[in-house]
Amino acid sequence: MNTATTTTTATANEQAAEAWWRYPLLWMVIGGPVAVMVASFATFWLAWRSPDALVSEDYYREGVEINKTLAAKKLLPALAGRNHAMTPVDDLPAPSPQKVAP
C-alpha cells in the first residue's frame, strides 16, 4: 500500500472532532465531583453560620435526674396496683348506684 491510500482511508473512518463540551459522558464525569464540592461548601456554610449549643456544665447531674424520672415512670403501674391492694376496705369509696337504662 502506498501512503496516499492509507491516509485517505484513515481520515474517512475517523469521526469529525467535536468540541469538548459536546460530549455527555464528560459532563457526567465532571458533574459528580462538582456536585460534591457544592454540597460540601453548603454544609460548611451551615456549620459556620449556626454553631452547636454548648453542653451544660452539670450535664452528669441532669442525666441522673432524667434517669430517676424515667425509672419512676416505669414503676407507676406496679405502684398503682400495690396501692390499690393495700387500701383498707374502710377507705374505699362507696359504689355508685347503677342507673338502669329506660
Contacts in CASP RR format, 6 or more apart in sequence:
PFRMAT RR
TARGET T0000
AUTHOR 0000-0000-0000
METHOD contacts of the structure
MODEL  1
MNTATTTTTATANEQAAEAWWRYPLLWMVIGGPVAVMVASFATFWLAWRS
PDALVSEDYYREGVEINKTLAAKKLLPALAGRNHAMTPVDDLPAPSPQKV
AP
20 26 0 8 1.000
21 27 0 8 1.000
56 62 0 8 1.000
END
